[in-house]
Amino acid sequence: MLLPTPEGLVLRMGLIHQEKVGEHRAAVLLGLPTTDIRRFSRISGLGHLEQGDRGEQVVFTYDALRRLCLLAAQSSK
């Protein structure tokens, strides 16, 4: 779906289906192993467990994923 903005048209790619990010996708996006994603999730309280087609996994909203990224960046210093 194309959405008009002041800068022009923007393609909205199924945001309704992308409101949550699973731990596997989060790991790819952040360039971290899934074990680190789970550890940062547990430490920070970000994300929550959901039952899915791959079994139980941690899922994040995009805001939580952004915050998790900041946490991971700070811990690498």
MITORMAR-780532 format. One record per residue (C-alpha): residue in one letter; z, y, x. Coordinates in steps of 0.25 Angstrom, whole numbers, padded with zeros to 4 digits, always signed. Layout:
AZYX/...
% end
This chain:
M+0000+0000+0000/L-0004+0014+0005/L+0007+0025+0004/P+0003+0040+0005/T+0012+0048+0015/P+0010+0062+0021/E+0004+0055+0033/G-0006+0047+0026/L-0006+0033+0020/V+0004+0023+0024/L+0002+0008+0022/R+0015+0002+0016/M+0015-0013+0020/G+0023-0020+0010/L+0036-0013+0012/I+0042-0020+0000/H+0041-0033+0007/Q+0046-0027+0020/E+0059-0021+0016/K+0066-0032+0024/V+0064-0037+0038/G+0068-0051+0042/E+0074-0054+0055/H+0062-0060+0061/R+0053-0048+0058/A+0065-0039+0063/A+0065-0046+0076/V+0050-0044+0078/L+0050-0030+0074/L+0062-0027+0084/G+0058-0036+0095/L+0071-0044+0095/P+0074-0058+0093/T+0079-0062+0079/T+0092-0066+0085/D+0094-0052+0089/I+0090-0046+0076/R+0101-0055+0069/R+0111-0051+0079/F+0108-0036+0077/S+0108-0038+0062/R+0122-0045+0063/I+0128-0034+0072/S+0123-0023+0064/G+0124-0028+0050/L+0109-0025+0048/G+0101-0034+0040/H+0105-0046+0031/L+0102-0060+0029/E+0092-0065+0019/Q+0087-0079+0016/G+0072-0079+0018/D+0060-0089+0020/R+0064-0090+0035/G+0079-0093+0031/E+0090-0083+0033/Q+0086-0070+0040/V+0091-0056+0043/V+0083-0046+0035/F+0083-0031+0038/T+0078-0019+0030/Y+0069-0009+0039/D+0081+0000+0040/A+0090-0011+0045/L+0079-0015+0055/R+0078-0001+0060/R+0093-0001+0062/L+0093-0014+0069/C+0082-0010+0078/L+0091+0002+0082/L+0102-0007+0085/A+0094-0017+0093/A+0088-0005+0101/Q+0102+0000+0104/S+0107-0013+0108/S+0096-0015+0119/K+0101-0003+0126/
% end
